[in-house]
């Protein structure tokens, strides 16, 4: 005898919803036990950035170098994630930019906002997160 199992879209949605809530809870519990810090850096307009001095095919490469000191040092070198959260640029030129993480220590990290050629950046903000 064959039995027919009916699974509705609502059943799947409910199960996925429960799974996602559990996954989010697991992540929050894990992060609550971890040492984590975050912040935002305003790199500003590229008109005030300094030339990188790098020997590259990129004409007029310039950067805003930023140093972050952690409020509380880590016991070991943390993972740092950088993300652009705001960018305003000249629409008549190509958009070229990079965010470069240079170094990470137990007490802080250094990174640069970089652009080159004819790109004009009016403002650029970077959000960072550090986790042990």
ROVEXKOL-237332 format. One record per residue (C-alpha): x negated, y, z; residue in three letters. Coordinates in steps of 0.25 Angstrom, whole numbers, padded with zeros to 4 digits, always signed. Each point is the difference from the previous one (the first is absolute). Example, Ala and Ser with C-alpha at 12.3 -4.5 7.8 and 13.67 -1.06 7.14 Angstrom:
BEGIN
-0049-0018+0031Ala;-0006+0014-0002Ser;
//
This chain:
BEGIN
+0000+0000+0000Unk;-0006+0014-0004Unk;+0002+0011+0010Unk;+0000+0014-0005Unk;-0008+0010+0008Unk;+0005+0014-0003Unk;-0010+0012+0003Unk;+0006+0013-0002Unk;-0008+0013-0003Unk;+0005+0005+0014Unk;-0007-0013+0006Unk;-0013+0003-0007Unk;+0001+0015+0003Unk;+0002-0003+0015Unk;-0011-0010+0001Unk;-0010+0010-0007Unk;+0005+0011+0009Unk;-0003-0009+0012Unk;-0013-0004-0005Unk;-0005+0014-0003Unk;+0005+0005+0014Unk;-0009-0011+0006Unk;-0012+0003-0009Unk;+0001+0015+0004Unk;+0001-0004+0015Unk;-0012-0009-0002Unk;-0008+0011-0006Unk;+0004+0010+0010Unk;-0004-0009+0012Unk;-0013-0003-0007Unk;-0003+0015-0002Unk;+0005+0003+0014Unk;-0011-0009+0006Unk;-0011+0006-0010Unk;-0007+0013+0001Unk;+0005+0009-0011Unk;-0001+0015-0003Unk;+0005+0008-0012Unk;-0001+0014-0005Unk;+0001+0009-0012Unk;-0011+0009-0006Unk;+0003+0011-0010Unk;-0011+0000-0010Unk;+0005+0013-0006Unk;-0002+0006-0013Unk;-0012-0005-0009Unk;-0004+0015-0002Unk;-0007-0001+0014Unk;-0006-0014-0002Unk;-0015-0002-0002Unk;-0007-0006-0011Unk;-0003-0015+0002Unk;-0014+0001-0006Unk;+0002-0014-0006Unk;-0007-0004-0013Unk;+0013-0004-0007Unk;+0007+0002-0014Unk;+0011+0007+0008Unk;-0002+0015-0003Unk;+0001+0010+0012Unk;+0003-0011+0011Unk;+0004+0006+0013Unk;+0004-0004+0014Unk;+0006+0003+0013Unk;-0008-0008+0010Unk;+0007-0003+0013Unk;-0004-0006+0014Unk;+0009-0006+0009Unk;-0003-0003+0015Unk;+0009-0010+0007Unk;+0006+0004+0013Unk;-0003-0013+0006Unk;-0012-0008-0005Unk;+0002-0014-0005Unk;-0007-0012+0005Unk;-0003-0005-0014Unk;+0000+0007-0013Unk;+0015+0002-0004Unk;+0007-0001-0013Unk;+0003+0013-0006Unk;+0011+0002-0011Unk;+0001+0013-0008Unk;+0012+0005-0008Unk;+0004+0013-0007Unk;+0012+0005+0005Unk;+0001+0014-0007Unk;-0006+0005-0013Unk;+0002+0012-0007Unk;-0007+0002-0013Unk;+0000+0009-0013Unk;+0009-0007-0010Unk;-0007+0005-0012Unk;-0012-0008+0003Unk;-0003-0015+0002Unk;+0001-0005+0014Unk;-0013-0006+0005Unk;-0003-0003+0014Unk;-0005-0011+0010Unk;-0001-0002+0015Unk;-0013-0006+0004Unk;-0002-0006+0013Unk;-0015+0002+0003Unk;-0003-0006+0014Unk;+0008-0006+0012Unk;-0006-0001+0014Unk;+0006-0003+0014Unk;+0002+0015+0002Unk;+0004+0005-0013Unk;-0001+0000-0015Unk;-0003+0009-0012Unk;+0007+0001-0013Unk;+0001+0010-0012Unk;+0011+0005-0009Unk;-0006+0001-0014Unk;+0004+0005-0014Unk;-0007+0004-0012Unk;+0000+0006-0014Unk;+0011+0010-0002Unk;+0010-0005+0010Unk;+0006+0011+0009Unk;+0005-0005+0014Unk;+0007+0010+0008Unk;+0002-0009+0012Unk;-0003-0014+0004Unk;+0004-0007+0013Unk;-0005-0014+0005Unk;+0006-0008+0011Unk;-0009-0010+0007Unk;+0002-0012+0009Unk;-0011-0007+0008Unk;+0003-0014+0006Unk;-0009-0009+0008Unk;
//
